[in-house]
Structure formats: structure tokens, C-alpha cells
Amino acid sequence: MAQVKIYYEPEMELLTVFWQPPRKNQIATELGDGVILIKDGTTGEPIGMELLAYHPSDNRFDAVSVEMGRLAGIS
């Protein structure tokens, strides 16, 4: 099972989320509104994201829905 790692640095107002291990050759692309996509530099596969100027009441998560469980019908 994949492990999600979340790092919050309040003094820098930075939230970093990795759903795969960080890479030495990772690259970052700003998507807008202080959202940074972190990708593997070789494959281009997304491995994490950063939120700049983050604070616990950040409304950029208002549209995010997280559901736990298995997806039916996927083999």
C-alpha cells in the first residue's frame, strides 16, 4: 500500500504532500494559485505537490473530496 507523507512548515507557510518517495531529479511546475506539482524528472510522473502560503484554514481545499476504499469494477 502506498504511503502518503505530509510535511507542514508553519514558519514558511508551506505544505508538502508526497504520494511517492521524493526523487533527486524531481522537477516542479507551478499550476497557479500557489499550487506546485512535483514530478519525477525522468518519467514526468506526478509524485507530490506543494501549497505555498498555506495555513490550516486554507480554502484551496474546499473543492477536494477524499474517499477511502476500493474502487468497484477496476481490475
PQR file of N, CA, C, O and H, with PARSE charges and radii, in Angstrom:
ATOM      1  N   MET A   1       0.838  -1.181   0.000 -0.4000 1.5000
ATOM      2  CA  MET A   1       0.000   0.000   0.000 -0.0000 2.0000
ATOM      3  C   MET A   1       0.883   1.245   0.000  0.5500 1.7000
ATOM      4  O   MET A   1       1.874   1.316   0.726 -0.5500 1.4000
ATOM      5  N   ALA A   2       0.517   2.202  -0.807 -0.4000 1.5000
ATOM      6  CA  ALA A   2       1.278   3.450  -0.888 -0.0000 2.0000
ATOM      7  C   ALA A   2       1.133   4.242   0.404  0.5500 1.7000
ATOM      8  O   ALA A   2       0.106   4.182   1.081 -0.5500 1.4000
ATOM      9  H   ALA A   2      -0.288   2.144  -1.397  0.4000 1.0000
ATOM     10  N   GLN A   3       2.167   4.973   0.721 -0.4000 1.5000
ATOM     11  CA  GLN A   3       2.166   5.807   1.909 -0.0000 2.0000
ATOM     12  C   GLN A   3       2.185   7.265   1.486  0.5500 1.7000
ATOM     13  O   GLN A   3       3.017   7.672   0.674 -0.5500 1.4000
ATOM     14  H   GLN A   3       3.000   5.022   0.170  0.4000 1.0000
ATOM     15  N   VAL A   4       1.281   8.041   2.027 -0.4000 1.5000
ATOM     16  CA  VAL A   4       1.254   9.473   1.753 -0.0000 2.0000
ATOM     17  C   VAL A   4       1.974  10.171   2.892  0.5500 1.7000
ATOM     18  O   VAL A   4       1.675   9.935   4.063 -0.5500 1.4000
ATOM     19  H   VAL A   4       0.606   7.711   2.686  0.4000 1.0000
ATOM     20  N   LYS A   5       2.923  11.030   2.547 -0.4000 1.5000
ATOM     21  CA  LYS A   5       3.667  11.785   3.558 -0.0000 2.0000
ATOM     22  C   LYS A   5       3.326  13.258   3.406  0.5500 1.7000
ATOM     23  O   LYS A   5       3.376  13.818   2.311 -0.5500 1.4000
ATOM     24  H   LYS A   5       3.166  11.221   1.596  0.4000 1.0000
ATOM     25  N   ILE A   6       2.977  13.877   4.537 -0.4000 1.5000
ATOM     26  CA  ILE A   6       2.587  15.280   4.547 -0.0000 2.0000
ATOM     27  C   ILE A   6       3.516  16.029   5.484  0.5500 1.7000
ATOM     28  O   ILE A   6       3.701  15.642   6.638 -0.5500 1.4000
ATOM     29  H   ILE A   6       2.936  13.423   5.427  0.4000 1.0000
ATOM     30  N   TYR A   7       4.098  17.105   4.976 -0.4000 1.5000
ATOM     31  CA  TYR A   7       5.015  17.936   5.757 -0.0000 2.0000
ATOM     32  C   TYR A   7       4.443  19.346   5.813  0.5500 1.7000
ATOM     33  O   TYR A   7       4.118  19.938   4.784 -0.5500 1.4000
ATOM     34  H   TYR A   7       3.948  17.419   4.038  0.4000 1.0000
ATOM     35  N   TYR A   8       4.325  19.872   7.018 -0.4000 1.5000
ATOM     36  CA  TYR A   8       3.837  21.239   7.196 -0.0000 2.0000
ATOM     37  C   TYR A   8       4.899  22.038   7.919  0.5500 1.7000
ATOM     38  O   TYR A   8       5.331  21.667   9.011 -0.5500 1.4000
ATOM     39  H   TYR A   8       4.588  19.391   7.854  0.4000 1.0000
ATOM     40  N   GLU A   9       5.322  23.134   7.310 -0.4000 1.5000
ATOM     41  CA  GLU A   9       6.324  24.025   7.893 -0.0000 2.0000
ATOM     42  C   GLU A   9       5.656  25.373   8.150  0.5500 1.7000
ATOM     43  O   GLU A   9       5.641  26.237   7.273 -0.5500 1.4000
ATOM     44  H   GLU A   9       4.972  23.436   6.423  0.4000 1.0000
ATOM     45  N   PRO A  10       5.093  25.558   9.379 -0.5600 1.5000
ATOM     46  CA  PRO A  10       4.320  26.783   9.642  0.2800 2.0000
ATOM     47  C   PRO A  10       5.127  28.069   9.502  0.5500 1.7000
ATOM     48  O   PRO A  10       4.587  29.086   9.068 -0.5500 1.4000
ATOM     49  N   GLU A  11       6.413  28.045   9.862 -0.4000 1.5000
ATOM     50  CA  GLU A  11       7.212  29.271   9.760 -0.0000 2.0000
ATOM     51  C   GLU A  11       7.429  29.687   8.306  0.5500 1.7000
ATOM     52  O   GLU A  11       7.672  30.861   8.025 -0.5500 1.4000
ATOM     53  H   GLU A  11       6.852  27.219  10.215  0.4000 1.0000
ATOM     54  N   MET A  12       7.343  28.732   7.388 -0.4000 1.5000
ATOM     55  CA  MET A  12       7.482  29.037   5.956 -0.0000 2.0000
ATOM     56  C   MET A  12       6.129  29.063   5.244  0.5500 1.7000
ATOM     57  O   MET A  12       6.055  29.375   4.056 -0.5500 1.4000
ATOM     58  H   MET A  12       7.146  27.779   7.616  0.4000 1.0000
ATOM     59  N   GLU A  13       5.060  28.736   5.974 -0.4000 1.5000
ATOM     60  CA  GLU A  13       3.716  28.619   5.403 -0.0000 2.0000
ATOM     61  C   GLU A  13       3.737  27.707   4.180  0.5500 1.7000
ATOM     62  O   GLU A  13       3.273  28.081   3.103 -0.5500 1.4000
ATOM     63  H   GLU A  13       5.120  28.484   6.940  0.4000 1.0000
ATOM     64  N   LEU A  14       4.281  26.507   4.362 -0.4000 1.5000
ATOM     65  CA  LEU A  14       4.469  25.565   3.264 -0.0000 2.0000
ATOM     66  C   LEU A  14       3.911  24.200   3.642  0.5500 1.7000
ATOM     67  O   LEU A  14       4.255  23.650   4.688 -0.5500 1.4000
ATOM     68  H   LEU A  14       4.658  26.203   5.237  0.4000 1.0000
ATOM     69  N   LEU A  15       3.052  23.658   2.790 -0.4000 1.5000
ATOM     70  CA  LEU A  15       2.520  22.308   2.962 -0.0000 2.0000
ATOM     71  C   LEU A  15       2.990  21.483   1.773  0.5500 1.7000
ATOM     72  O   LEU A  15       2.748  21.848   0.623 -0.5500 1.4000
ATOM     73  H   LEU A  15       2.772  24.105   1.941  0.4000 1.0000
ATOM     74  N   THR A  16       3.659  20.375   2.052 -0.4000 1.5000
ATOM     75  CA  THR A  16       4.167  19.491   1.001 -0.0000 2.0000
ATOM     76  C   THR A  16       3.555  18.116   1.190  0.5500 1.7000
ATOM     77  O   THR A  16       3.549  17.584   2.301 -0.5500 1.4000
ATOM     78  H   THR A  16       3.856  20.079   2.987  0.4000 1.0000
ATOM     79  N   VAL A  17       3.040  17.536   0.111 -0.4000 1.5000
ATOM     80  CA  VAL A  17       2.423  16.208   0.141 -0.0000 2.0000
ATOM     81  C   VAL A  17       3.119  15.348  -0.907  0.5500 1.7000
ATOM     82  O   VAL A  17       3.187  15.713  -2.080 -0.5500 1.4000
ATOM     83  H   VAL A  17       3.045  17.968  -0.791  0.4000 1.0000
ATOM     84  N   PHE A  18       3.635  14.199  -0.468 -0.4000 1.5000
ATOM     85  CA  PHE A  18       4.226  13.227  -1.394 -0.0000 2.0000
ATOM     86  C   PHE A  18       3.419  11.942  -1.333  0.5500 1.7000
ATOM     87  O   PHE A  18       3.178  11.423  -0.243 -0.5500 1.4000
ATOM     88  H   PHE A  18       3.580  13.902   0.485  0.4000 1.0000
ATOM     89  N   TRP A  19       2.993  11.414  -2.482 -0.4000 1.5000
ATOM     90  CA  TRP A  19       2.347  10.109  -2.534 -0.0000 2.0000
ATOM     91  C   TRP A  19       3.292   9.059  -3.099  0.5500 1.7000
ATOM     92  O   TRP A  19       2.950   7.880  -3.192 -0.5500 1.4000
ATOM     93  H   TRP A  19       3.189  11.836  -3.367  0.4000 1.0000
ATOM     94  N   GLN A  20       4.481   9.504  -3.473 -0.4000 1.5000
ATOM     95  CA  GLN A  20       5.588   8.618  -3.823 -0.0000 2.0000
ATOM     96  C   GLN A  20       6.839   9.218  -3.202  0.5500 1.7000
ATOM     97  O   GLN A  20       6.854  10.403  -2.870 -0.5500 1.4000
ATOM     98  H   GLN A  20       4.758  10.462  -3.397  0.4000 1.0000
ATOM     99  N   PRO A  21       7.895   8.414  -3.040 -0.5600 1.5000
ATOM    100  CA  PRO A  21       9.116   8.956  -2.428  0.2800 2.0000
ATOM    101  C   PRO A  21       9.694  10.114  -3.252  0.5500 1.7000
ATOM    102  O   PRO A  21       9.655  10.079  -4.482 -0.5500 1.4000
ATOM    103  N   PRO A  22      10.231  11.143  -2.574 -0.5600 1.5000
ATOM    104  CA  PRO A  22      10.896  12.234  -3.294  0.2800 2.0000
ATOM    105  C   PRO A  22      12.052  11.698  -4.144  0.5500 1.7000
ATOM    106  O   PRO A  22      12.654  10.677  -3.811 -0.5500 1.4000
ATOM    107  N   ARG A  23      12.352  12.386  -5.231 -0.4000 1.5000
ATOM    108  CA  ARG A  23      13.424  11.984  -6.142 -0.0000 2.0000
ATOM    109  C   ARG A  23      14.522  13.041  -6.132  0.5500 1.7000
ATOM    110  O   ARG A  23      14.262  14.218  -5.883 -0.5500 1.4000
ATOM    111  H   ARG A  23      11.863  13.215  -5.502  0.4000 1.0000
ATOM    112  N   LYS A  24      15.743  12.614  -6.402 -0.4000 1.5000
ATOM    113  CA  LYS A  24      16.839  13.576  -6.548 -0.0000 2.0000
ATOM    114  C   LYS A  24      16.648  14.415  -7.802  0.5500 1.7000
ATOM    115  O   LYS A  24      17.067  15.571  -7.853 -0.5500 1.4000
ATOM    116  H   LYS A  24      15.955  11.657  -6.604  0.4000 1.0000
ATOM    117  N   ASN A  25      16.015  13.832  -8.811 -0.4000 1.5000
ATOM    118  CA  ASN A  25      15.846  14.524 -10.091 -0.0000 2.0000
ATOM    119  C   ASN A  25      14.427  15.064 -10.269  0.5500 1.7000
ATOM    120  O   ASN A  25      13.957  15.192 -11.400 -0.5500 1.4000
ATOM    121  H   ASN A  25      15.675  12.893  -8.769  0.4000 1.0000
ATOM    122  N   GLN A  26      13.744  15.381  -9.176 -0.4000 1.5000
ATOM    123  CA  GLN A  26      12.374  15.868  -9.312 -0.0000 2.0000
ATOM    124  C   GLN A  26      12.353  17.288  -9.870  0.5500 1.7000
ATOM    125  O   GLN A  26      13.294  18.063  -9.695 -0.5500 1.4000
ATOM    126  H   GLN A  26      14.126  15.277  -8.258  0.4000 1.0000
ATOM    127  N   ILE A  27      11.252  17.602 -10.544 -0.4000 1.5000
ATOM    128  CA  ILE A  27      11.058  18.937 -11.093 -0.0000 2.0000
ATOM    129  C   ILE A  27       9.720  19.471 -10.581  0.5500 1.7000
ATOM    130  O   ILE A  27       8.829  18.701 -10.223 -0.5500 1.4000
ATOM    131  H   ILE A  27      10.488  16.972 -10.686  0.4000 1.0000
ATOM    132  N   ALA A  28       9.593  20.783 -10.552 -0.4000 1.5000
ATOM    133  CA  ALA A  28       8.378  21.403 -10.043 -0.0000 2.0000
ATOM    134  C   ALA A  28       7.775  22.319 -11.104  0.5500 1.7000
ATOM    135  O   ALA A  28       8.485  23.019 -11.825 -0.5500 1.4000
ATOM    136  H   ALA A  28      10.317  21.409 -10.843  0.4000 1.0000
ATOM    137  N   THR A  29       6.452  22.294 -11.178 -0.4000 1.5000
ATOM    138  CA  THR A  29       5.716  23.136 -12.111 -0.0000 2.0000
ATOM    139  C   THR A  29       4.623  23.858 -11.346  0.5500 1.7000
ATOM    140  O   THR A  29       3.796  23.221 -10.694 -0.5500 1.4000
ATOM    141  H   THR A  29       5.874  21.725 -10.592  0.4000 1.0000
ATOM    142  N   GLU A  30       4.611  25.192 -11.419 -0.4000 1.5000
ATOM    143  CA  GLU A  30       3.545  25.929 -10.737 -0.0000 2.0000
ATOM    144  C   GLU A  30       2.278  25.862 -11.573  0.5500 1.7000
ATOM    145  O   GLU A  30       2.276  26.195 -12.758 -0.5500 1.4000
ATOM    146  H   GLU A  30       5.283  25.710 -11.949  0.4000 1.0000
ATOM    147  N   LEU A  31       1.191  25.421 -10.928 -0.4000 1.5000
ATOM    148  CA  LEU A  31      -0.090  25.286 -11.612 -0.0000 2.0000
ATOM    149  C   LEU A  31      -0.952  26.531 -11.465  0.5500 1.7000
ATOM    150  O   LEU A  31      -1.954  26.685 -12.164 -0.5500 1.4000
ATOM    151  H   LEU A  31       1.192  25.150  -9.965  0.4000 1.0000
ATOM    152  N   GLY A  32      -0.565  27.418 -10.558 -0.4000 1.5000
ATOM    153  CA  GLY A  32      -1.340  28.623 -10.296 -0.0000 2.0000
ATOM    154  C   GLY A  32      -1.855  28.633  -8.873  0.5500 1.7000
ATOM    155  O   GLY A  32      -1.975  27.580  -8.247 -0.5500 1.4000
ATOM    156  H   GLY A  32       0.248  27.293  -9.990  0.4000 1.0000
ATOM    157  N   ASP A  33      -2.160  29.806  -8.359 -0.4000 1.5000
ATOM    158  CA  ASP A  33      -2.693  29.993  -7.007 -0.0000 2.0000
ATOM    159  C   ASP A  33      -1.800  29.365  -5.942  0.5500 1.7000
ATOM    160  O   ASP A  33      -2.294  28.886  -4.922 -0.5500 1.4000
ATOM    161  H   ASP A  33      -2.062  30.661  -8.868  0.4000 1.0000
ATOM    162  N   GLY A  34      -0.484  29.364  -6.173 -0.4000 1.5000
ATOM    163  CA  GLY A  34       0.451  28.835  -5.187 -0.0000 2.0000
ATOM    164  C   GLY A  34       0.470  27.329  -5.074  0.5500 1.7000
ATOM    165  O   GLY A  34       0.942  26.791  -4.073 -0.5500 1.4000
ATOM    166  H   GLY A  34      -0.082  29.753  -7.002  0.4000 1.0000
ATOM    167  N   VAL A  35      -0.040  26.630  -6.090 -0.4000 1.5000
ATOM    168  CA  VAL A  35      -0.035  25.168  -6.105 -0.0000 2.0000
ATOM    169  C   VAL A  35       1.087  24.712  -7.028  0.5500 1.7000
ATOM    170  O   VAL A  35       1.128  25.077  -8.203 -0.5500 1.4000
ATOM    171  H   VAL A  35      -0.424  27.068  -6.903  0.4000 1.0000
ATOM    172  N   ILE A  36       2.006  23.903  -6.476 -0.4000 1.5000
ATOM    173  CA  ILE A  36       3.163  23.408  -7.217 -0.0000 2.0000
ATOM    174  C   ILE A  36       3.030  21.901  -7.387  0.5500 1.7000
ATOM    175  O   ILE A  36       2.841  21.185  -6.403 -0.5500 1.4000
ATOM    176  H   ILE A  36       1.973  23.607  -5.521  0.4000 1.0000
ATOM    177  N   LEU A  37       3.125  21.412  -8.611 -0.4000 1.5000
ATOM    178  CA  LEU A  37       3.116  19.979  -8.881 -0.0000 2.0000
ATOM    179  C   LEU A  37       4.557  19.498  -8.935  0.5500 1.7000
ATOM    180  O   LEU A  37       5.376  20.070  -9.654 -0.5500 1.4000
ATOM    181  H   LEU A  37       3.278  21.993  -9.410  0.4000 1.0000
ATOM    182  N   ILE A  38       4.873  18.450  -8.180 -0.4000 1.5000
ATOM    183  CA  ILE A  38       6.224  17.881  -8.153 -0.0000 2.0000
ATOM    184  C   ILE A  38       6.193  16.602  -8.975  0.5500 1.7000
ATOM    185  O   ILE A  38       5.370  15.718  -8.736 -0.5500 1.4000
ATOM    186  H   ILE A  38       4.207  17.986  -7.595  0.4000 1.0000
ATOM    187  N   LYS A  39       7.108  16.509  -9.958 -0.4000 1.5000
ATOM    188  CA  LYS A  39       7.128  15.355 -10.861 -0.0000 2.0000
ATOM    189  C   LYS A  39       8.506  14.705 -10.879  0.5500 1.7000
ATOM    190  O   LYS A  39       9.513  15.347 -10.584 -0.5500 1.4000
ATOM    191  H   LYS A  39       7.776  17.226 -10.153  0.4000 1.0000
ATOM    192  N   ASP A  40       8.535  13.432 -11.225 -0.4000 1.5000
ATOM    193  CA  ASP A  40       9.784  12.723 -11.461 -0.0000 2.0000
ATOM    194  C   ASP A  40      10.418  13.348 -12.701  0.5500 1.7000
ATOM    195  O   ASP A  40       9.768  13.456 -13.741 -0.5500 1.4000
ATOM    196  H   ASP A  40       7.716  12.910 -11.464  0.4000 1.0000
ATOM    197  N   GLY A  41      11.677  13.759 -12.600 -0.4000 1.5000
ATOM    198  CA  GLY A  41      12.354  14.429 -13.699 -0.0000 2.0000
ATOM    199  C   GLY A  41      12.594  13.551 -14.906  0.5500 1.7000
ATOM    200  O   GLY A  41      12.766  14.061 -16.013 -0.5500 1.4000
ATOM    201  H   GLY A  41      12.205  13.672 -11.755  0.4000 1.0000
ATOM    202  N   THR A  42      12.610  12.241 -14.718 -0.4000 1.5000
ATOM    203  CA  THR A  42      12.854  11.315 -15.823 -0.0000 2.0000
ATOM    204  C   THR A  42      11.564  10.913 -16.524  0.5500 1.7000
ATOM    205  O   THR A  42      11.475  10.970 -17.751 -0.5500 1.4000
ATOM    206  H   THR A  42      12.470  11.827 -13.819  0.4000 1.0000
ATOM    207  N   THR A  43      10.561  10.505 -15.740 -0.4000 1.5000
ATOM    208  CA  THR A  43       9.321   9.987 -16.320 -0.0000 2.0000
ATOM    209  C   THR A  43       8.220  11.032 -16.460  0.5500 1.7000
ATOM    210  O   THR A  43       7.274  10.836 -17.222 -0.5500 1.4000
ATOM    211  H   THR A  43      10.634  10.459 -14.744  0.4000 1.0000
ATOM    212  N   GLY A  44       8.337  12.143 -15.728 -0.4000 1.5000
ATOM    213  CA  GLY A  44       7.282  13.148 -15.736 -0.0000 2.0000
ATOM    214  C   GLY A  44       6.088  12.776 -14.879  0.5500 1.7000
ATOM    215  O   GLY A  44       5.092  13.500 -14.855 -0.5500 1.4000
ATOM    216  H   GLY A  44       9.106  12.302 -15.109  0.4000 1.0000
ATOM    217  N   GLU A  45       6.176  11.654 -14.175 -0.4000 1.5000
ATOM    218  CA  GLU A  45       5.074  11.176 -13.336 -0.0000 2.0000
ATOM    219  C   GLU A  45       4.910  12.067 -12.103  0.5500 1.7000
ATOM    220  O   GLU A  45       5.894  12.338 -11.414 -0.5500 1.4000
ATOM    221  H   GLU A  45       6.984  11.066 -14.195  0.4000 1.0000
ATOM    222  N   PRO A  46       3.691  12.530 -11.809 -0.5600 1.5000
ATOM    223  CA  PRO A  46       3.471  13.316 -10.588  0.2800 2.0000
ATOM    224  C   PRO A  46       3.750  12.478  -9.344  0.5500 1.7000
ATOM    225  O   PRO A  46       3.285  11.344  -9.230 -0.5500 1.4000
ATOM    226  N   ILE A  47       4.516  13.050  -8.411 -0.4000 1.5000
ATOM    227  CA  ILE A  47       4.852  12.330  -7.180 -0.0000 2.0000
ATOM    228  C   ILE A  47       4.468  13.117  -5.932  0.5500 1.7000
ATOM    229  O   ILE A  47       4.535  12.587  -4.824 -0.5500 1.4000
ATOM    230  H   ILE A  47       4.893  13.971  -8.504  0.4000 1.0000
ATOM    231  N   GLY A  48       4.067  14.375  -6.099 -0.4000 1.5000
ATOM    232  CA  GLY A  48       3.700  15.176  -4.944 -0.0000 2.0000
ATOM    233  C   GLY A  48       3.249  16.561  -5.352  0.5500 1.7000
ATOM    234  O   GLY A  48       3.159  16.890  -6.534 -0.5500 1.4000
ATOM    235  H   GLY A  48       4.012  14.806  -7.000  0.4000 1.0000
ATOM    236  N   MET A  49       2.966  17.369  -4.331 -0.4000 1.5000
ATOM    237  CA  MET A  49       2.543  18.741  -4.567 -0.0000 2.0000
ATOM    238  C   MET A  49       2.914  19.600  -3.376  0.5500 1.7000
ATOM    239  O   MET A  49       3.103  19.094  -2.270 -0.5500 1.4000
ATOM    240  H   MET A  49       3.040  17.101  -3.370  0.4000 1.0000
ATOM    241  N   GLU A  50       3.016  20.888  -3.602 -0.4000 1.5000
ATOM    242  CA  GLU A  50       3.258  21.848  -2.530 -0.0000 2.0000
ATOM    243  C   GLU A  50       2.229  22.959  -2.630  0.5500 1.7000
ATOM    244  O   GLU A  50       1.808  23.349  -3.720 -0.5500 1.4000
ATOM    245  H   GLU A  50       2.862  21.299  -4.501  0.4000 1.0000
ATOM    246  N   LEU A  51       1.835  23.459  -1.467 -0.4000 1.5000
ATOM    247  CA  LEU A  51       0.964  24.624  -1.398 -0.0000 2.0000
ATOM    248  C   LEU A  51       1.744  25.739  -0.732  0.5500 1.7000
ATOM    249  O   LEU A  51       2.152  25.615   0.423 -0.5500 1.4000
ATOM    250  H   LEU A  51       2.176  23.142  -0.582  0.4000 1.0000
ATOM    251  N   LEU A  52       1.954  26.829  -1.457 -0.4000 1.5000
ATOM    252  CA  LEU A  52       2.658  27.986  -0.922 -0.0000 2.0000
ATOM    253  C   LEU A  52       1.679  28.858  -0.146  0.5500 1.7000
ATOM    254  O   LEU A  52       0.484  28.871  -0.444 -0.5500 1.4000
ATOM    255  H   LEU A  52       1.623  26.930  -2.395  0.4000 1.0000
ATOM    256  N   ALA A  53       2.177  29.582   0.843 -0.4000 1.5000
ATOM    257  CA  ALA A  53       1.363  30.468   1.680 -0.0000 2.0000
ATOM    258  C   ALA A  53       0.201  29.702   2.306  0.5500 1.7000
ATOM    259  O   ALA A  53      -0.917  30.212   2.379 -0.5500 1.4000
ATOM    260  H   ALA A  53       3.147  29.571   1.085  0.4000 1.0000
ATOM    261  N   TYR A  54       0.469  28.474   2.759 -0.4000 1.5000
ATOM    262  CA  TYR A  54      -0.566  27.618   3.351 -0.0000 2.0000
ATOM    263  C   TYR A  54      -0.761  27.946   4.828  0.5500 1.7000
ATOM    264  O   TYR A  54       0.196  28.245   5.542 -0.5500 1.4000
ATOM    265  H   TYR A  54       1.377  28.060   2.700  0.4000 1.0000
ATOM    266  N   HIS A  55      -1.998  27.886   5.266 -0.4000 1.5000
ATOM    267  CA  HIS A  55      -2.340  27.962   6.683 -0.0000 2.0000
ATOM    268  C   HIS A  55      -3.501  26.997   6.908  0.5500 1.7000
ATOM    269  O   HIS A  55      -4.223  26.692   5.958 -0.5500 1.4000
ATOM    270  H   HIS A  55      -2.775  27.643   4.686  0.4000 1.0000
ATOM    271  N   PRO A  56      -3.706  26.505   8.132 -0.5600 1.5000
ATOM    272  CA  PRO A  56      -4.703  25.457   8.375  0.2800 2.0000
ATOM    273  C   PRO A  56      -6.122  25.760   7.890  0.5500 1.7000
ATOM    274  O   PRO A  56      -6.869  24.824   7.605 -0.5500 1.4000
ATOM    275  N   SER A  57      -6.515  27.004   7.786 -0.4000 1.5000
ATOM    276  CA  SER A  57      -7.870  27.309   7.299 -0.0000 2.0000
ATOM    277  C   SER A  57      -7.888  27.619   5.800  0.5500 1.7000
ATOM    278  O   SER A  57      -8.809  28.275   5.313 -0.5500 1.4000
ATOM    279  H   SER A  57      -5.908  27.765   8.017  0.4000 1.0000
ATOM    280  N   ASP A  58      -6.883  27.154   5.076 -0.4000 1.5000
ATOM    281  CA  ASP A  58      -6.738  27.420   3.641 -0.0000 2.0000
ATOM    282  C   ASP A  58      -7.973  26.940   2.878  0.5500 1.7000
ATOM    283  O   ASP A  58      -8.376  25.785   3.014 -0.5500 1.4000
ATOM    284  H   ASP A  58      -6.134  26.621   5.472  0.4000 1.0000
ATOM    285  N   ASN A  59      -8.573  27.819   2.079 -0.4000 1.5000
ATOM    286  CA  ASN A  59      -9.785  27.443   1.350 -0.0000 2.0000
ATOM    287  C   ASN A  59      -9.503  26.785   0.002  0.5500 1.7000
ATOM    288  O   ASN A  59     -10.444  26.468  -0.726 -0.5500 1.4000
ATOM    289  H   ASN A  59      -8.246  28.758   1.968  0.4000 1.0000
ATOM    290  N   ARG A  60      -8.239  26.573  -0.352 -0.4000 1.5000
ATOM    291  CA  ARG A  60      -7.942  25.883  -1.611 -0.0000 2.0000
ATOM    292  C   ARG A  60      -8.357  24.422  -1.536  0.5500 1.7000
ATOM    293  O   ARG A  60      -8.421  23.748  -2.565 -0.5500 1.4000
ATOM    294  H   ARG A  60      -7.474  26.831   0.239  0.4000 1.0000
ATOM    295  N   PHE A  61      -8.640  23.917  -0.335 -0.4000 1.5000
ATOM    296  CA  PHE A  61      -9.084  22.529  -0.185 -0.0000 2.0000
ATOM    297  C   PHE A  61     -10.599  22.402  -0.167  0.5500 1.7000
ATOM    298  O   PHE A  61     -11.110  21.290  -0.029 -0.5500 1.4000
ATOM    299  H   PHE A  61      -8.588  24.463   0.501  0.4000 1.0000
ATOM    300  N   ASP A  62     -11.329  23.489  -0.299 -0.4000 1.5000
ATOM    301  CA  ASP A  62     -12.790  23.426  -0.248 -0.0000 2.0000
ATOM    302  C   ASP A  62     -13.378  22.492  -1.299  0.5500 1.7000
ATOM    303  O   ASP A  62     -14.407  21.863  -1.052 -0.5500 1.4000
ATOM    304  H   ASP A  62     -10.914  24.392  -0.410  0.4000 1.0000
ATOM    305  N   ALA A  63     -12.754  22.390  -2.455 -0.4000 1.5000
ATOM    306  CA  ALA A  63     -13.291  21.577  -3.540 -0.0000 2.0000
ATOM    307  C   ALA A  63     -12.689  20.177  -3.588  0.5500 1.7000
ATOM    308  O   ALA A  63     -12.940  19.431  -4.534 -0.5500 1.4000
ATOM    309  H   ALA A  63     -11.918  22.901  -2.657  0.4000 1.0000
ATOM    310  N   VAL A  64     -11.897  19.812  -2.581 -0.4000 1.5000
ATOM    311  CA  VAL A  64     -11.260  18.495  -2.577 -0.0000 2.0000
ATOM    312  C   VAL A  64     -12.123  17.517  -1.797  0.5500 1.7000
ATOM    313  O   VAL A  64     -12.528  17.796  -0.668 -0.5500 1.4000
ATOM    314  H   VAL A  64     -11.693  20.418  -1.813  0.4000 1.0000
ATOM    315  N   SER A  65     -12.398  16.376  -2.401 -0.4000 1.5000
ATOM    316  CA  SER A  65     -13.158  15.319  -1.737 -0.0000 2.0000
ATOM    317  C   SER A  65     -12.266  14.093  -1.637  0.5500 1.7000
ATOM    318  O   SER A  65     -11.721  13.634  -2.641 -0.5500 1.4000
ATOM    319  H   SER A  65     -12.069  16.150  -3.318  0.4000 1.0000
ATOM    320  N   VAL A  66     -12.117  13.565  -0.436 -0.4000 1.5000
ATOM    321  CA  VAL A  66     -11.291  12.377  -0.228 -0.0000 2.0000
ATOM    322  C   VAL A  66     -12.196  11.232   0.186  0.5500 1.7000
ATOM    323  O   VAL A  66     -12.940  11.342   1.161 -0.5500 1.4000
ATOM    324  H   VAL A  66     -12.560  13.938   0.380  0.4000 1.0000
ATOM    325  N   GLU A  67     -12.134  10.139  -0.550 -0.4000 1.5000
ATOM    326  CA  GLU A  67     -12.923   8.962  -0.226 -0.0000 2.0000
ATOM    327  C   GLU A  67     -11.983   7.786  -0.049  0.5500 1.7000
ATOM    328  O   GLU A  67     -11.066   7.584  -0.845 -0.5500 1.4000
ATOM    329  H   GLU A  67     -11.530  10.050  -1.342  0.4000 1.0000
ATOM    330  N   MET A  68     -12.214   7.018   0.992 -0.4000 1.5000
ATOM    331  CA  MET A  68     -11.381   5.863   1.288 -0.0000 2.0000
ATOM    332  C   MET A  68     -12.121   4.602   0.851  0.5500 1.7000
ATOM    333  O   MET A  68     -13.345   4.521   0.963 -0.5500 1.4000
ATOM    334  H   MET A  68     -12.959   7.182   1.639  0.4000 1.0000
ATOM    335  N   GLY A  69     -11.380   3.630   0.357 -0.4000 1.5000
ATOM    336  CA  GLY A  69     -11.994   2.360  -0.020 -0.0000 2.0000
ATOM    337  C   GLY A  69     -11.517   1.911  -1.385  0.5500 1.7000
ATOM    338  O   GLY A  69     -10.701   2.571  -2.027 -0.5500 1.4000
ATOM    339  H   GLY A  69     -10.387   3.696   0.265  0.4000 1.0000
ATOM    340  N   ARG A  70     -12.032   0.799  -1.806 -0.4000 1.5000
ATOM    341  CA  ARG A  70     -11.660   0.228  -3.098 -0.0000 2.0000
ATOM    342  C   ARG A  70     -12.619   0.697  -4.170  0.5500 1.7000
ATOM    343  O   ARG A  70     -13.798   0.931  -3.903 -0.5500 1.4000
ATOM    344  H   ARG A  70     -12.696   0.263  -1.284  0.4000 1.0000
ATOM    345  N   LEU A  71     -12.119   0.833  -5.366 -0.4000 1.5000
ATOM    346  CA  LEU A  71     -12.958   1.183  -6.500 -0.0000 2.0000
ATOM    347  C   LEU A  71     -13.552  -0.095  -7.075  0.5500 1.7000
ATOM    348  O   LEU A  71     -12.816  -1.022  -7.412 -0.5500 1.4000
ATOM    349  H   LEU A  71     -11.162   0.643  -5.582  0.4000 1.0000
ATOM    350  N   ALA A  72     -14.837  -0.153  -7.188 -0.4000 1.5000
ATOM    351  CA  ALA A  72     -15.506  -1.338  -7.731 -0.0000 2.0000
ATOM    352  C   ALA A  72     -15.315  -1.395  -9.243  0.5500 1.7000
ATOM    353  O   ALA A  72     -15.328  -0.367  -9.921 -0.5500 1.4000
ATOM    354  H   ALA A  72     -15.436   0.600  -6.914  0.4000 1.0000
ATOM    355  N   GLY A  73     -15.143  -2.585  -9.751 -0.4000 1.5000
ATOM    356  CA  GLY A  73     -15.078  -2.786 -11.187 -0.0000 2.0000
ATOM    357  C   GLY A  73     -13.741  -2.488 -11.835  0.5500 1.7000
ATOM    358  O   GLY A  73     -13.643  -2.513 -13.062 -0.5500 1.4000
ATOM    359  H   GLY A  73     -15.132  -3.419  -9.200  0.4000 1.0000
ATOM    360  N   ILE A  74     -12.713  -2.209 -11.057 -0.4000 1.5000
ATOM    361  CA  ILE A  74     -11.388  -1.958 -11.631 -0.0000 2.0000
ATOM    362  C   ILE A  74     -10.546  -3.204 -11.441  0.5500 1.7000
ATOM    363  O   ILE A  74     -10.412  -3.713 -10.328 -0.5500 1.4000
ATOM    364  H   ILE A  74     -12.793  -2.189 -10.060  0.4000 1.0000
ATOM    365  N   SER A  75      -9.982  -3.689 -12.528 -0.4000 1.5000
ATOM    366  CA  SER A  75      -9.155  -4.899 -12.413 -0.0000 2.0000
ATOM    367  C   SER A  75      -7.715  -4.617 -12.697  0.5500 1.7000
ATOM    368  O   SER A  75      -6.886  -5.525 -12.643 -0.5500 1.4000
ATOM    369  H   SER A  75     -10.091  -3.275 -13.432  0.4000 1.0000
TER
END
